[in-house]
Amino acid sequence: MTTQDAPRTRTRSYSYALEVLDTGAALRMSGLEYMRALAAGEIGAPPSMITTLGFSNPLDLEDGKAAFEADAADFLLNPMGAVHGGFAATLLDTVMGAAVHTSLAPGLGFTTSDLSVKYTRAILPGTGRLRAEATIVHRGRQMATAQGTVIGLADGKLYAHGSTTCLIFPLTSVKG
């Protein structure tokens, strides 16, 4: 391969905080209070995954509802030149988990036990800003289900939708 044939390259760098979240706040705050405090930077920096993938802070946090925004970008490509499906899946998992989190009482945690994603069209690097929104469908004592959508802000089109089941459990201790 000659220099002429060499692929163009870019460098991507970013900074993320190494400080540990105040996860003990989950023992004393409701899930909605926790998520709002996290978004406001009151209990630590955003989780590093949020910074790595370029997600916004949580938006429109209400009981059982959440939203995030993110940009489709060329560093997220699959071998066919579209944004990798894992980006939309992670965005949906994040927003649906946040919606569940907003419904928790102090001292409760959750984990995703099932994630289902349906893609309706390709996300391309030029797609632009995406908005993911989620709401709880059912909230029980030990389980919650939520549904979410990923919509292009520029074109209003649905790019993906999904559902999740989350297991709810008491936090007996939290390690950072």
Sequence and secondary structure as in RCSB ss.txt:
>XXXX:A:sequence
MTTQDAPRTRTRSYSYALEVLDTGAALRMSGLEYMRALAAGEIGAPPSMITTLGFSNPLDLEDGKAAFEADAADF
LLNPMGAVHGGFAATLLDTVMGAAVHTSLAPGLGFTTSDLSVKYTRAILPGTGRLRAEATIVHRGRQMATAQGTV
IGLADGKLYAHGSTTCLIFPLTSVKG
>XXXX:A:secstr
  TTTS            S   TTHHHHS HHHHHHHHHTTSSSS  HHHHHHT    EEEETTEEEEEEE  GG
GB TTSSB HHHHHHHHHHHHHHHHHTT  TTEEEEEEEEEEEE S   GGG EEEEEEEEEEE SSEEEEEEEE
EETTT  EEEEEEEEEEEEE S    
